[in-house]
Amino acid sequence: MILEFTTANFKSFKTIQTFTMRAANISSKYKEIDTNNVISITEKIKILKSKAIYGANASGKSNLVSALFAYIMIVKNSVKEEKILKKIIKKYELSFENTEIPTFFQLIFAIKNDDNVNIIYRYGFEIFENKIISEWLFGVPKKVEVQYFIREGMNVKVNERVFKEAKKFEDLTKSGDSDIFRTNSLFLSAVSSMGGSFAKSIVNAISIINILSGIDDPIIREFASENIEIEENKNEILGLLRAADFGIEDIGKLSKEEEFPIEEMPLELRELLKSGNFKKTTNFYTKRCKFRDNEKIEDIAVDFDEWESEGTKKFFYLSPLLIRTLKEGRTLIIDEFDARLHPLLTKKIVNLFNSNLTNSKNAQLIFVTHDTNLLKQNLLRRDQICFIDKDKYGNSTLKTLIEIKGVRNDSSIDKEYIQGKFGAVPFLDNIDKKFTQLMYE
């Protein structure tokens, strides 16, 4: 479970910015919101089950998702992929000063130990000129935060009392020419790859955070493909598609040796196939009802990519992620959450997470959206709404609605947001002038 994520000098984030999932000490107008939308992970710490990210186009919303993605990919792959830092790190380029300072990442998160008690960890690193220049791991195994290890350049100091498995690797880091312990690989990930069980548990907790930024991602498609082949998982996905009123009777996947059943295709699709204007891009198919005079005659199979709408495709690829996230208590981050989906459907998905009934494992949903229908105080608390703004220098900054003064429990947040009261909206006055100028020139 995520508590906080901090980044600096990455894409449009010039300075230190922290995205928090910590619950504020507030009371909502609707008391059930405070009960359903918040998780108590320790006696003193409460975190949020979901959080919405709003902002104008090009404000930096997707860059925040990119920063989280970069952090996760570096943790997962820095040992086995030597060029990952060069490929994935993009500094803030609109300031000369930032060329001389490192990119910063830090995640604060909770993991349950063997006694089912949440332990808070703080893990981060700095990158400069494609090298890890510092790295650290702290945790709160009891009441006080302790250091597990710190790294400066290739010098690592391990606290043997709490991170004994890593102590023997201290000397391997000093030369900097090891296949695993390199200047461009993380010490924690290296210890994990060498069989360190504690290091592996930390790396795994970070690695299982899922990010969905588009349905064209081959990993997302492959995950859906794998789930369709498991009968139980397929039935769960199909159940969600039916519950979402997509009109799908069945969904399946053909083997590579099979051809799509042309005789079951709608006539229009057969004609396109014969003319050469139809190329099958996937081996998914769906079955829909065929009617005559409002009476069901048969089910017909249609090619998934060619026949189904973009909204249907998105929800299909999203479904196995939603199911796994809720069943296993994971964290899911979705960019362009509302794109292609009906507002009632996006609201229902948020409600799935903000529910003690459907989210008994305390999963988290973080989503980027423009959908103002979600800005309702009977759906989200004020600390569940984040705004990202970009100044005239191209620097993105974050703020949560709870930080803005004058927002009451009965405020119409959606209307006030569109009116620009909270910032994070585009200034469009010049568009009319520009088009007037273009029309009369």
Secondary structure, DSSP 8 states (H G I E B T S, - for coil): -EEEEEEESBTTB-S-EEEE-B--S---SSHHHHHHSEEE-SSS-EEESEEEEE--TTSSHHHHHHHHHHHHHHHHHTTT-TTHHHHH-----S-SGGGGS-EEEEEEEEEE-TTS-EEEEEEEEEEETTEEEEEEEEEESSSS-EEEEEEETTEEEE-TTT-HHHHTTTTHHHHSB-SSSBTTS-HHHHHHHTT-HHHHHHHHHHHT-EEE--TT-HHHHHHHHHHHTSHHHHHHHHHHHHHTT---SEEEE--TT----GGGS-HHHHHHHHHT------SEEEEEEEEETTEEEEEEEEEHHHHS-HHHHHHHHHHHHHHHHHHHT-EEEESSTTTTS-HHHHHHHHHHHS-TTT-TT--EEEEE---GGG--TTT--GGGEEEEEE-TTS-EEEEEGGGSTT--TT--HHHHHHTTTTS-S---HHHHHHHHHHHH-
